[in-house]
Amino acid sequence: MIRTLIVDDDFRVAGVHAGFVDEVPGFAVVGTAHTAAEARARVRELSPDLVLLDVYLPDESGLSLLAELRTDAIILSAATDTRSVRAALRGGALNYLIKPFTTRQLAERLTGYARYRRLVGEDANLTQADVDRAFRVLHEQDRAAAPKGQSSATARLVSDQLQRAATPLSAAEIASELGVARATAQRYLTALAEAGTVEMRLRYGATGRPEHEYSWRG
């Protein structure tokens, strides 16, 4: 199992990301941290294989923490400026995923990382071909094809519903309006979010885990 530590200033978002990671075969969440200081302590205590690291932490930037971790890291952040992205890659991040993202988008990055790790995880001399392959598999799923088997008619119904809505809608609300299964609505909404056609955010309720909500941006 790839032991994963999640570092995010928002404990609710950390919980959502932990749920995402637990759905990916071969990964296990060993802990969470909400500050840079707590992340340092957790890394020393737990020795994780991978850290999913936010940039915006309350005590210091996750980017300044990155070089100290001495473990593999993927950035999960709302920071979209080029300086942050370049600093993350310069600091050793293996990937950079902008919030909000879908379960599938994170799973694709984790799957790529797992394959990369299998190729370079053992103490052995590598050929140039080995190195090239390792870097290729690390990112080859970052732009995976859209799900097959989608109906253009259903996609249009979902899009029309979002365009007409005065407020963002969840997958459950779309499913109820259209009379389809929630999983079906979720599949189409995920595809639209990945294409950049809709905006996805987290909705926090009074109790329970937050859920994704979607709004049209065309």
PyMOL commands that set and color helices and strands:
alter all, ss='L'
color gray80, all
select helices_A, chain A and resi 11-22+36-46+62-66+82-91+103-120+128-139+152-164+171-178+182-195
alter helices_A, ss='H'
color red, helices_A
select strands_A, chain A and resi 2-7+27-33+50-53+72-77+95-98+169-170+198-203+211-216
alter strands_A, ss='S'
color yellow, strands_A
deselect
rebuild
show_as cartoon
